[in-house]
Amino acid sequence: MTSPRFSVIIPTLNEEKFLPHLLDSLVDQSVKEFEVIVVDGSSKDRTVAIAQGYKRKLTLSVVVSKQANLPLQRNLGAQKANASWLVFVDADSVLLPYFIERIDRFIADQNPQVFTTWFRPDSEATNDALFTLMSVMTIEGSLLFKRPNVTPGPLTVIEKATFESVGGYDEDHAFHEDLDLGLRLYQRKARYAFLRETLYIWSLRRFRSEGTMKVLQQYVRAALPIIFKGRAMKQMPGYVMGGHLYGKSKKPKSVLAQYERKFKKMMKELFE
């Protein structure tokens, strides 16, 4: 049996509402030289059963971890992978139909060791579009100014040998394990690239559920140790993984009041 070109690794926890969209997008890929590895963190919903149901449509395996831990689950997927390239993708992302085809061509043309791609938000809201543009510009800036590699959790493609050479994800990082991986790859001088073509849809469900200011505040706090100490945070109070967190909509507060309260809190934490 010929080994697949790519192993698509999907960590899940209670993602029955979101996972089918990603798996459907994999079914619709223009080329099929890949396997799918769903690594579940012992979900309480139908996530595992839904994933198992796609075995008729995809070369797919399911690994169930006793512990819900994002870097651990990604490492378990990498250990099971048969391909020379790993595609780490969040369960709420959606890949465009030519994703596999385009990243394969990009690897042949550019010879990177790790990369990500342009992306678009999962809504037509102006604020979501602006925030996505800012995120793309951040990645572009890291390349322009030769800063540590950006290896986004929603989508990172990496050569398996390169991934193994830095020891994979640090399982002690409950938060920003992706930034930690990028820092270690940067220190090893891994060849990083940015495929400038929109190839996946980025879910902003956390921003909508928790509030953009709260998530941005987390990002600012997480950036400080990277800037001043050269390392990523391992914990972020209040950060929890899992699709079950987004099942119920919260009653929105006044935008002005919410902004003022969170801005004051952020300033207090930064300067105390």
C-alpha positions as CSV (number, residue, x, y, z in Angstrom):
1,M,0.0,0.0,0.0
2,T,1.4,3.4,-1.0
3,S,1.9,5.9,1.8
4,P,-0.2,9.0,1.6
5,R,1.4,12.3,0.8
6,F,-0.2,14.2,3.8
7,S,-1.6,13.2,7.2
8,V,-4.4,15.6,8.2
9,I,-4.5,15.6,12.0
10,I,-7.6,17.0,13.8
11,P,-7.8,17.2,17.6
12,T,-11.4,17.2,18.8
13,L,-13.4,17.6,22.0
14,N,-17.2,17.7,21.8
15,E,-17.1,18.9,18.2
16,E,-20.2,17.2,16.8
17,K,-21.5,20.4,15.4
18,F,-18.4,21.6,13.7
19,L,-16.4,18.5,12.7
20,P,-18.7,17.4,9.9
21,H,-18.1,20.6,8.0
22,L,-14.3,20.0,8.1
23,L,-14.7,16.3,7.1
24,D,-17.0,17.2,4.3
25,S,-14.5,19.7,3.0
26,L,-11.9,16.8,3.0
27,V,-14.3,14.5,1.1
28,D,-14.5,17.2,-1.6
29,Q,-10.8,17.7,-2.1
30,S,-9.7,17.7,-5.7
31,V,-6.9,15.2,-5.0
32,K,-7.1,12.3,-2.5
33,E,-3.4,11.6,-1.6
34,F,-4.0,12.1,2.2
35,E,-5.1,10.3,5.3
36,V,-7.2,11.8,8.1
37,I,-6.4,11.2,11.8
38,V,-9.0,12.4,14.3
39,V,-7.6,12.5,17.8
40,D,-10.4,12.9,20.3
41,G,-10.1,14.0,23.9
42,S,-12.8,11.7,25.3
43,S,-15.8,13.7,24.1
44,K,-19.1,13.4,25.8
45,D,-21.1,14.0,22.6
46,R,-21.3,12.2,19.2
47,T,-17.9,13.5,17.9
48,V,-16.3,10.0,17.8
49,A,-19.3,8.4,16.2
50,I,-19.6,11.1,13.6
51,A,-15.9,10.7,12.7
52,Q,-16.2,6.9,12.5
53,G,-19.1,7.4,10.0
54,Y,-16.7,9.1,7.5
55,K,-14.5,6.0,7.1
56,R,-16.7,5.1,4.1
57,K,-15.7,8.3,2.4
58,L,-12.1,9.0,3.6
59,T,-9.0,7.1,4.6
60,L,-9.6,7.9,8.3
61,S,-8.7,6.6,11.7
62,V,-9.8,7.7,15.1
63,V,-7.6,7.8,18.2
64,V,-9.2,8.5,21.6
65,S,-7.0,10.1,24.2
66,K,-7.9,9.6,27.9
67,Q,-6.8,13.2,28.4
68,A,-8.2,16.3,26.6
69,N,-5.0,18.2,25.9
70,L,-4.5,19.9,22.6
71,P,-0.7,19.5,22.2
72,L,-0.9,15.9,23.4
73,Q,-3.6,15.1,20.9
74,R,-1.7,16.6,18.1
75,N,1.4,14.7,19.1
76,L,-0.6,11.4,19.2
77,G,-1.8,12.1,15.7
78,A,1.7,12.8,14.5
79,Q,2.9,9.5,16.0
80,K,0.2,7.6,14.0
81,A,0.8,9.5,10.8
82,N,2.0,7.6,7.8
83,A,2.8,10.6,5.6
84,S,5.9,12.7,5.3
85,W,3.9,15.9,5.7
86,L,1.6,16.7,8.6
87,V,-1.4,19.1,8.3
88,F,-2.6,20.2,11.8
89,V,-6.0,21.7,11.5
90,D,-8.6,22.7,14.1
91,A,-11.9,20.9,14.1
92,D,-13.8,24.2,13.3
93,S,-11.8,25.1,10.3
94,V,-12.9,24.3,6.7
95,L,-10.6,23.6,3.9
96,L,-11.3,24.8,0.3
97,P,-11.7,22.0,-2.3
98,Y,-8.2,22.6,-3.8
99,F,-6.4,22.8,-0.5
100,I,-4.4,19.6,-0.8
101,E,-3.6,20.2,-4.5
102,R,-2.3,23.7,-3.9
103,I,-0.1,22.9,-0.8
104,D,1.4,20.0,-2.7
105,R,2.3,22.3,-5.6
106,F,3.6,24.9,-3.1
107,I,6.0,22.4,-1.5
108,A,7.3,21.3,-4.8
109,D,7.9,25.0,-5.9
110,Q,9.2,26.6,-2.7
111,N,10.7,23.7,-0.7
112,P,9.6,24.9,2.8
113,Q,9.8,22.9,6.0
114,V,6.8,24.6,7.7
115,F,4.1,27.0,6.4
116,T,0.6,28.2,6.7
117,T,-1.7,29.9,4.2
118,W,-4.0,32.9,3.7
119,F,-7.4,32.4,5.2
120,R,-10.8,34.1,5.4
121,P,-13.3,34.3,8.2
122,D,-16.4,32.2,8.7
123,S,-18.8,35.1,8.3
124,E,-19.4,38.2,6.1
125,A,-19.3,40.6,9.0
126,T,-17.0,43.6,8.4
127,N,-15.4,43.3,11.8
128,D,-14.5,39.7,11.2
129,A,-13.0,40.6,7.8
130,L,-10.9,43.4,9.4
131,F,-9.7,41.2,12.2
132,T,-8.7,38.5,9.7
133,L,-6.8,41.0,7.6
134,M,-4.9,42.1,10.8
135,S,-4.0,38.5,11.5
136,V,-2.7,38.0,8.0
137,M,-0.7,41.1,8.3
138,T,0.8,39.9,11.6
139,I,2.1,36.8,9.8
140,E,3.4,38.8,6.9
141,G,5.2,41.1,9.4
142,S,6.9,38.1,11.1
143,L,8.4,37.2,7.8
144,L,9.3,40.7,6.8
145,F,11.1,41.4,10.1
146,K,12.5,37.9,10.4
147,R,10.7,37.2,13.7
148,P,9.8,33.8,15.1
149,N,7.8,31.5,12.8
150,V,4.0,31.8,13.1
151,T,2.5,28.3,13.3
152,P,-1.2,29.0,13.7
153,G,-3.4,26.4,15.6
154,P,-6.2,26.6,13.0
155,L,-3.8,25.4,10.2
156,T,-0.1,24.5,10.1
157,V,1.6,22.3,7.5
158,I,5.0,20.9,8.6
159,E,7.4,18.3,7.3
160,K,7.2,15.3,9.7
161,A,11.0,15.1,10.0
162,T,11.2,18.8,11.0
163,F,8.3,18.4,13.5
164,E,10.1,15.5,15.1
165,S,13.5,17.3,15.2
166,V,12.1,19.8,17.7
167,G,10.2,17.3,19.7
168,G,6.7,18.1,18.5
169,Y,4.4,20.2,20.6
170,D,5.2,20.8,24.2
171,E,2.4,19.0,26.1
172,D,2.9,21.3,29.1
173,H,1.5,24.2,27.1
174,A,-2.2,24.3,27.7
175,F,-2.2,27.7,25.9
176,H,-0.3,28.9,22.9
177,E,1.4,25.6,22.2
178,D,1.4,26.8,18.6
179,L,3.6,29.9,19.4
180,D,5.9,27.7,21.4
181,L,6.4,25.4,18.5
182,G,7.0,28.4,16.2
183,L,9.7,29.7,18.6
184,R,11.5,26.4,18.7
185,L,11.4,26.1,14.9
186,Y,12.7,29.6,14.6
187,Q,15.6,28.7,16.9
188,R,16.4,25.7,14.7
189,K,16.3,27.9,11.6
190,A,13.5,25.9,9.9
191,R,12.6,27.1,6.4
192,Y,9.3,28.9,7.0
193,A,7.0,30.2,4.3
194,F,3.5,31.7,3.8
195,L,1.4,30.4,1.0
196,R,-0.3,33.6,-0.2
197,E,-3.6,32.1,-1.4
198,T,-6.8,31.7,0.6
199,L,-7.1,28.0,1.2
200,Y,-9.1,27.7,4.4
201,I,-11.9,29.3,6.5
202,W,-11.0,30.4,10.0
203,S,-13.6,30.1,12.7
204,L,-14.1,33.1,14.9
205,R,-16.5,31.4,17.2
206,R,-14.4,32.0,20.3
207,F,-14.3,35.7,19.5
208,R,-18.1,35.8,19.1
209,S,-18.7,33.7,22.2
210,E,-16.2,35.3,24.7
211,G,-16.0,38.8,23.2
212,T,-13.4,40.2,20.9
213,M,-11.9,42.4,23.6
214,K,-11.4,39.4,25.9
215,V,-9.6,37.3,23.4
216,L,-7.5,40.2,22.2
217,Q,-6.6,40.9,25.8
218,Q,-5.4,37.3,26.0
219,Y,-3.3,37.7,22.9
220,V,-1.7,40.9,24.3
221,R,-0.8,39.2,27.6
222,A,0.5,36.2,25.7
223,A,2.7,38.4,23.5
224,L,4.6,40.0,26.3
225,P,6.7,37.0,27.5
226,I,7.5,36.3,23.8
227,I,8.7,39.9,23.3
228,F,10.6,40.3,26.5
229,K,11.6,36.7,27.5
230,G,11.6,34.8,24.2
231,R,9.2,32.2,25.4
232,A,5.4,31.5,25.2
233,M,3.0,31.3,28.1
234,K,2.0,27.8,29.2
235,Q,-1.3,28.7,30.9
236,M,-4.0,31.4,30.3
237,P,-6.6,31.8,33.1
238,G,-10.1,31.1,31.7
239,Y,-8.9,29.4,28.5
240,V,-10.7,26.1,27.9
241,M,-10.9,23.9,24.7
242,G,-14.0,22.2,23.4
243,G,-16.8,22.7,21.0
244,H,-19.4,22.4,23.8
245,L,-18.4,25.9,24.9
246,Y,-20.1,27.4,21.8
247,G,-23.5,25.8,22.0
248,K,-25.3,28.6,23.8
249,S,-25.4,32.2,22.8
250,K,-24.9,34.7,25.5
251,K,-27.0,37.9,25.8
252,P,-24.8,40.7,24.5
253,K,-23.8,43.5,26.8
254,S,-23.5,47.1,25.8
255,V,-20.6,47.3,23.4
256,L,-19.3,50.5,25.0
257,A,-19.6,49.2,28.6
258,Q,-18.0,45.9,27.6
259,Y,-15.1,47.7,25.8
260,E,-14.5,50.0,28.8
261,R,-14.5,47.3,31.4
262,K,-12.2,45.0,29.5
263,F,-9.8,47.8,28.5
264,K,-9.5,48.9,32.1
265,K,-8.8,45.3,33.2
266,M,-6.2,44.8,30.5
267,M,-4.4,48.0,31.4
268,K,-4.4,47.1,35.1
269,E,-2.9,43.6,34.4
270,L,-0.3,45.1,32.1
271,F,1.1,47.8,34.4
272,E,0.6,46.5,37.9
